[in-house]
Amino acid sequence: MRFDVVTLFPEMFGIVRDLGVTGRAHTQGRWALHAWNPRDFTHDVHRTVDDRPYGGGPGMVMMAAPLADAVQAAQVARAEPAPVVLLSPTGRRFDQPLAQSMAGGAGAILICGRYEGVDQRFIDRHVTDEISLGDFVLSGGELAAMAIIDAVVRLLPGVLNDDESAIQDSFNPALSGLLDSPHYTRPEVYAGEAVPAPLLSGHHARIARWRREQSLRLTAARRPDLIERAREQGWLTAEDERFLRSLQDLH
Ligand SMILES: C[S@@+](CC[C@H](N)C(=O)[O-])C[C@H]1O[C@@H](n2cnc3c(N)ncnc32)[C@H](O)[C@@H]1O
């Protein structure tokens, strides 16, 4: 898998390239990162990449030509074609199903906006997808691009070892798309509070049932939409439904 990032701040990407799970996977050659700075595709002495918005208003807008030339250079350098993704608050919200679908692809060319945004003519001509990290505004697309790279790379085969397996993570189909259950480690008693008894039982089925019920409880309280989706998908068992009804009876 290969990610090309078009960014005015290539040095920011050292975080995903060099550190943690994604850093280890990069060293192992499981994914590659190439950064393209639009300033390297300018032709004036000031290496200008932005200008004032037509129609007035605050801030600056990224010019189309340096971005288009950077994307073209990335496309030429890639062995396989890839989606050209603009990080944007106006895009489709990034989520785990999208991360899973991207993990099955060849990677992406990720465009990191800055300032007020990007000239619309560049978007219309070159961008295939727009992705948002959430309903908030970042100063630039770099943190959003890094979040996407991290979420996708950790799903690639062989990237996580068994201890880190993504199967038990929140939103995973193996967990019926529910939120993860709480985790505990040593010591057995911390600040007077003991680890829940089922986790100490050594009884696999009991532990699995306790975790399932904690997932259901947390998801019902915080993300009822995920319970609905699991129900629609037929991912909830009769035992799950009984437990969910018992939660309602408590209220
Ligand atoms: C200050 S923002 C521009 C926001 C834009 N004027 C708007 O209101 O939609 C600069 C850049 O940060 C990136 N960005 C900001 N928020 C983002 C988000 N929630 N998801 C993805 N990218 C974001 C985009 O690349 C955007 O072009």
The ligand as a Gaussian input file, in Angstrom:
#p B3LYP/6-31G(d) Opt

LIG

0 1
 C       -9.214000      26.005000       8.266000
 S       -9.680000      24.620000       7.299000
 C      -10.780000      25.322000       6.125000
 C      -12.188000      25.175000       6.528000
 C      -13.206000      25.632000       5.472000
 N      -13.139000      27.049000       5.271000
 C      -14.594000      25.246000       5.928000
 O      -15.185000      25.990000       6.711000
 O      -15.108000      24.172000       5.534000
 C       -8.224000      24.274000       6.370000
 C       -8.099000      22.862000       5.883000
 O       -8.063000      21.978000       6.980000
 C       -8.567000      20.724000       6.601000
 N       -9.641000      20.361000       7.533000
 C      -10.212000      21.163000       8.451000
 N      -11.137000      20.521000       9.159000
 C      -11.162000      19.249000       8.689000
 C      -11.947000      18.108000       9.005000
 N      -12.884000      18.134000       9.941000
 N      -11.711000      16.975000       8.317000
 C      -10.766000      16.925000       7.348000
 N      -10.012000      17.995000       7.004000
 C      -10.206000      19.152000       7.662000
 C       -9.067000      20.844000       5.159000
 O       -8.087000      20.302000       4.298000
 C       -9.208000      22.341000       4.994000
 O       -9.045000      22.743000       3.655000

